[in-house]
């Protein structure tokens, strides 16, 4: 029997990389934000809470649960695999909501995403085998004093313990017994270690039979394991693309090294025109320089040329300007919606800003280009292929591969 799922995510790329896991095994899934909605069995909502305060994030999640969750819906709370944002506050609000509704509120937490180098070991997050706290990702953006998840949850009022990798690997039956014992002794959550997809499969197998008592917290890794465990048949989706299509717009706004290196590889390939725009140009009161650049971009797209628009890095980027920066750039690129043949956006702020200005409030997901990098079709005023990529995901060849997949998809039409 097919289950209905609601995925509550704090940003767009996370909402998409969890939902695509279900599409891959044949369950139709959609990503929504703003006023968007879908009748698909899997609905993943971008709550856009990553940059909010703890109180604001908690309130936003409660509002989303009131809108999308029902007693017959399985709940997956998507968190960033490197713990950015306000996951603890969001979890407290979610647990309180479910208890008020008389629903299972025990929390299974596994942010591991082995396909992208993120693992959970000793209850803490590792990136490529290194403690998260020692990485540039943590130095650039972190909310908590450490990446030890049981400590974070317990200090937030959700008593939690870690389940070691050795315990997980004893199998689904033994892990299930541990979950039952934890619930009986009053714990609010278990943080399950995982370093491989096999580990995630064990966690999924142990927890799905207990779905009435719990909900899941993780990234795209655990979502994929749960989707595999349900093992749905394949399906096909009508593309129904716009008849008039131009070049593909690739927008790189993320600061992450992985996105910048991949953008450079794409530029070096000679397959795209490169438009490098400084933050000072984008945010200037006088828009004449920005208008000149975007006019050239729009002309190239209309002629069928693929264009990579990249926000230039500065020596000391001001992270507080991210949303304003992307919104201003997206507003200038709004006319591209009428001619664009596809969109690739790196970074949640970049994707949300562009899609909102394009009149898009959802995505019908089709496939996964790479682990955690989904390809879908936009829902709203524009019907076009869209790839959303978390800034730190992928390698040097990721953006070229995404561009190839969009062209291949368009040729199917």
C-alpha positions in Angstrom: 0.0 0.0 0.0 1.4 3.4 -1.0 1.9 5.8 1.9 1.4 9.6 1.7 4.3 11.6 2.9 4.9 15.2 4.0 8.5 16.4 3.9 9.1 19.6 5.9 12.3 21.3 4.6 14.1 24.4 5.6 15.3 25.3 2.1 14.5 24.5 -1.5 17.4 22.4 -2.5 16.8 20.2 0.6 13.2 19.8 -0.2 14.0 18.7 -3.6 16.8 16.2 -2.8 14.6 14.4 -0.3 11.5 14.3 -2.6 13.5 13.0 -5.6 14.3 9.9 -3.6 10.7 8.9 -3.9 10.5 9.7 -7.6 13.4 7.4 -8.2 11.5 4.4 -6.9 8.3 5.3 -8.8 6.3 7.4 -6.3 5.2 10.8 -7.8 6.6 13.6 -5.7 6.4 17.4 -5.9 8.1 20.3 -4.2 6.1 23.4 -3.2 6.6 26.7 -1.6 4.6 29.9 -1.1 1.0 29.2 -2.1 2.0 26.2 -4.1 0.4 22.8 -3.4 0.1 19.4 -5.0 -2.0 16.2 -4.9 1.1 14.0 -5.3 1.5 11.2 -2.7 4.8 12.9 -1.6 4.7 16.6 -1.0 7.9 18.4 0.0 7.4 21.9 1.3 10.2 24.5 1.2 9.4 26.4 4.5 12.4 28.8 3.9 13.4 28.8 7.6 17.2 28.3 7.2 17.9 32.0 7.8 15.2 32.6 10.5 15.7 32.9 14.2 14.9 29.9 16.3 11.4 31.3 17.3 10.6 32.2 13.7 11.7 28.9 12.3 9.6 27.0 14.9 6.5 29.1 14.1 7.0 28.6 10.3 7.2 24.8 10.8 4.1 24.7 12.9 2.2 26.7 10.2 3.4 24.2 7.5 2.3 21.2 9.6 -1.1 22.8 10.1 -1.4 23.2 6.3 0.1 19.9 4.9 0.0 17.2 7.6 -2.8 14.9 8.4 -3.1 11.8 10.6 -2.7 9.5 7.6 0.5 11.2 6.5 4.0 10.0 7.3 6.2 12.9 8.3 9.8 13.5 7.3 11.6 16.5 8.8 14.5 17.4 6.4 17.5 19.0 8.1 20.7 20.2 6.6 23.3 17.5 6.6 25.8 20.0 8.2 23.2 21.2 10.8 22.8 24.8 9.5 19.7 26.7 10.4 17.5 26.0 13.4 16.8 22.2 13.4 16.5 21.9 17.2 13.9 24.6 17.5 12.0 23.2 14.5 12.0 19.7 16.1 10.7 20.9 19.4 7.8 22.7 17.6 7.1 19.5 15.5 7.1 17.3 18.6 4.7 19.6 20.4 2.4 19.8 17.4 2.2 16.0 17.0 1.6 15.4 20.7 -1.3 17.9 20.5 -2.7 15.9 17.6 -2.3 12.6 19.5 0.2 11.4 16.9 3.5 9.5 17.3 6.1 12.0 18.2 9.2 9.9 18.9 12.1 11.2 16.8 14.5 9.2 14.7 17.5 11.4 13.7 20.0 10.5 11.0 21.4 13.4 9.0 23.9 11.1 7.2 24.1 11.5 3.4 26.9 9.1 2.5 26.6 9.8 -1.2 27.7 13.4 -0.5 30.4 12.5 2.0 28.3 13.2 5.1 28.2 10.5 7.8 26.9 10.3 11.4 29.3 8.6 13.8 29.2 8.7 17.6 26.1 10.8 17.3 28.1 13.6 15.5 28.4 14.7 11.9 31.5 14.0 9.9 32.3 15.4 6.4 34.6 13.3 4.3 35.7 11.5 7.5 36.5 14.7 9.3 34.6 16.2 12.2 32.2 18.8 10.9 33.6 21.4 13.4 37.0 21.3 11.6 35.6 22.1 8.1 35.2 25.4 6.3 31.4 24.7 6.1 31.2 24.9 9.9 33.5 27.9 10.1 31.4 29.8 7.6 28.0 29.0 9.1 27.0 27.2 12.3 24.3 27.5 15.0 25.5 25.3 17.8 28.6 24.9 19.8 29.3 21.4 18.5 27.9 18.9 16.0 27.1 16.3 18.6 23.4 15.8 17.9 22.2 14.2 21.2 23.7 17.1 23.1 22.0 19.7 20.8 18.6 17.9 21.2 18.9 17.3 25.0 19.8 21.0 25.6 16.7 22.0 23.5 14.4 19.9 25.8 14.3 16.7 23.8 16.2 14.0 25.8 18.2 12.0 23.2 20.8 9.2 23.0 23.0 8.0 20.3 22.8 4.5 18.7 26.3 3.4 17.7 27.3 2.1 14.2 27.9 -1.3 15.8 24.4 -1.4 17.2 22.8 -0.3 13.9 24.7 -3.0 12.1 23.3 -5.7 14.3 20.3 -5.4 12.0 16.7 -4.1 11.8 15.3 -6.4 14.4 17.8 -5.4 17.1 17.5 -1.8 16.2 13.8 -2.0 16.5 14.1 -3.4 20.0 16.4 -0.5 21.0 13.8 2.0 19.6 11.0 0.3 21.7 13.2 0.4 24.8 14.0 4.1 24.3 10.4 5.0 24.0 9.4 3.0 27.1 12.1 4.8 29.2 10.9 8.3 28.2 13.5 9.4 25.7 12.3 11.8 23.0 14.8 10.9 20.3 17.4 8.4 19.1 20.3 9.6 16.9 21.3 6.6 14.7 24.8 6.4 13.3 25.1 5.7 9.6 28.2 5.6 7.4 26.8 3.8 4.3 23.6 3.3 2.4 23.3 -0.2 3.9 23.2 1.4 7.4 20.4 3.7 6.3 18.5 0.8 4.8 18.7 -0.9 8.2 17.3 2.2 9.9 14.5 2.4 7.4 13.6 -1.3 7.8 13.5 -0.9 11.6 11.5 2.2 11.7 8.9 2.0 9.0 6.9 -0.8 10.8 6.8 1.6 13.8 5.6 4.6 11.7 2.5 5.2 13.9 4.8 6.0 16.9 7.5 8.1 15.3 8.7 10.5 12.6 12.0 10.8 10.8 14.6 13.6 10.8 17.4 13.5 8.2 18.7 14.7 4.8 18.4 13.1 1.4 20.2 10.0 2.5 17.6 8.7 5.0 14.8 9.8 2.7 16.2 7.6 -0.1 16.4 4.6 2.3 12.8 5.0 3.3 11.7 5.3 -0.3 13.7 2.2 -1.2 12.1 0.3 1.6 8.6 1.1 0.3 9.8 -0.1 -3.1 7.3 1.4 -5.5 6.9 0.6 -9.2 8.2 3.0 -11.9 6.0 5.7 -13.4 6.3 8.2 -16.2 5.5 11.9 -16.2 4.3 13.9 -19.2 6.8 16.6 -20.0 4.5 19.1 -21.6 7.2 21.7 -22.1 6.8 25.1 -23.6 6.9 25.1 -27.4 9.3 28.1 -27.5 12.6 27.3 -25.7 15.9 29.1 -25.7 19.2 28.5 -24.0 19.7 27.2 -20.5 20.3 29.7 -17.7 22.9 28.5 -15.1 22.9 30.7 -12.0 25.7 30.4 -9.4 25.2 32.4 -6.3 26.5 29.9 -3.7 29.8 30.7 -2.0 30.7 27.0 -1.7 33.9 25.9 -3.2 32.3 22.9 -5.0 29.9 25.2 -7.0 32.6 27.6 -7.9 35.0 24.9 -9.2 32.2 23.3 -11.2 31.3 26.7 -12.7 34.9 27.2 -13.7 34.9 23.8 -15.4 31.8 24.7 -17.3 33.2 28.0 -18.5 36.5 26.3 -19.6 34.5 23.9 -21.7 33.5 26.7 -24.0 29.8 25.5 -24.0 28.4 28.5 -22.2 28.7 32.3 -22.2 30.0 33.5 -18.9 28.5 36.6 -17.2 30.4 37.4 -14.0 28.5 40.1 -12.0 29.9 41.8 -8.9 27.7 42.3 -5.8 28.2 46.0 -6.1 26.7 46.1 -9.5 23.7 44.0 -8.4 22.9 46.1 -5.3 23.7 49.5 -6.8 20.8 52.1 -6.7 21.7 52.9 -10.3 20.7 49.8 -12.2 22.1 50.8 -15.6 25.2 48.5 -15.4 23.1 45.6 -14.2 20.5 46.2 -16.9 23.2 46.2 -19.6 24.6 42.9 -18.4 21.2 41.2 -18.1 20.1 42.5 -21.5 23.0 40.8 -23.1 22.2 37.6 -21.1 18.6 37.7 -22.3 19.6 38.1 -25.9 22.0 35.2 -25.7 19.3 33.0 -24.1 16.7 34.0 -26.7 19.2 32.9 -29.5 19.6 29.5 -27.9 22.9 30.1 -26.2 23.4 28.6 -22.7 24.5 31.3 -20.2 26.2 30.9 -16.9 25.5 33.9 -14.6 27.9 34.0 -11.7 27.9 36.4 -8.7 31.5 37.4 -8.3 33.2 36.5 -5.0 34.6 39.3 -2.8 37.4 38.9 -0.2 34.9 39.2 2.7 31.4 38.2 1.6 28.6 39.6 3.7 26.3 36.7 4.3 23.5 39.0 5.6 23.2 40.3 2.0 22.5 36.9 0.4 18.7 37.1 0.2 18.7 40.7 -1.0 21.5 40.1 -3.5 19.8 37.1 -5.1 16.4 38.8 -5.2 17.8 41.8 -7.0 19.6 39.6 -9.5 16.5 37.5 -10.0 14.3 40.5 -10.6 16.6 41.7 -13.3 16.5 38.2 -15.0 12.7 37.9 -14.8 12.2 38.4 -18.6 14.3 35.2 -19.1 11.2 33.2 -18.1 9.7 33.9 -21.5 12.6 32.4 -23.4 14.6 30.1 -21.2 15.0 26.5 -22.1 15.9 25.3 -18.6 17.3 26.5 -15.3 20.2 25.3 -13.1 20.5 27.1 -9.8 23.2 26.5 -7.1 22.2 27.5 -3.6 18.8 27.6 -2.0 18.6 31.4 -2.0 19.5 31.6 -5.7 16.9 28.9 -6.7 14.1 30.4 -4.7 14.6 33.9 -5.9 14.8 33.0 -9.6 11.8 30.6 -9.4 9.7 33.1 -7.5 10.4 35.8 -10.0 9.6 33.3 -12.8 6.2 32.7 -11.3 7.0 29.2 -10.2 5.9 27.7 -6.9 6.6 24.0 -7.3 8.5 21.3 -9.1 7.4 17.9 -10.5 10.5 15.8 -9.9 11.8 13.5 -12.6 15.2 12.1 -11.8 18.4 12.6 -9.9 21.4 13.9 -11.9 23.8 13.0 -9.0 23.3 12.1 -5.4 21.2 14.9 -3.8 20.9 16.9 -7.1 17.4 16.6 -8.6 16.0 17.5 -12.0 12.3 18.4 -12.2 9.8 20.4 -14.2 8.5 23.8 -12.9 4.9 24.2 -11.8 3.3 27.6 -12.3 3.5 30.3 -15.1 6.5 28.5 -16.7 7.0 24.8 -17.6 10.7 24.2 -18.0 13.4 21.8 -16.7 14.9 22.9 -13.4 17.9 21.5 -11.5 18.4 22.7 -7.9 21.8 22.1 -6.4 22.9 22.7 -2.8 26.0 24.8 -2.9 28.4 22.3 -1.4 27.1 19.3 -3.3 28.8 17.7 -6.3 32.2 18.0 -7.9 33.9 19.8 -10.8 31.9 17.9 -13.4 28.5 18.4 -11.8 27.3 21.5 -13.6 28.4 20.2 -17.0 26.5 17.0 -16.3 23.4 18.9 -15.2 23.5 20.9 -18.4 23.8 17.7 -20.5 20.8 16.2 -18.7 18.6 19.2 -19.4 19.4 19.1 -23.0 18.7 15.3 -23.1 15.4 15.9 -21.4 14.4 18.6 -23.9 15.2 16.3 -26.8 12.6 13.8 -25.5 9.8 16.3 -26.0 
